[in-house]
């Protein structure tokens, strides 16, 4: 029973970890997808109204190769930090979910143990009642057997007395015949 409970707890913990990880990554991918979709939402523009006059326009200087490499390196570092933070958040979430699952499993085990104790108590009471009833039936059976044995003993005694009387009567008859034979 303990082995089964341990296996169930292990399975529940693993399932919680997997569910937490899937939930976390699904949530993160949905958030990233939403940010990406927002970039393309406002593509409607009118060139005549959106463009400023030539004198009001500002121009952006082009990046050199070194500046582009620095920018790419910074972007890569930021992405690395975001991935690291995401993994740490996922690990924390998974650990929290596993702890919650373990607590829930512990509560279930306590409930099962309490139920088993109550059932054992009920069975013990039923066994006591059955033992009492069996004791009463056994006592009644012994009394009935004793009564029958007494009745049999009385019947045997009565038959024995009748047999003795019959034998005495025959013995008397035999004595009379023997006297009759001896007197002749």
GICOR-V426812 format. One record per helix or strand. SS is the DSSP state (hx for helix, st for strand). FROM is the first residue (numbers start at 1). LEN is the number of residues. If there is no record, write none. Layout:
[[SS/FROM/LEN] [SS/FROM/LEN]]
This chain:
[[hx/2/38] [hx/47/4] [hx/54/3] [hx/65/119]]
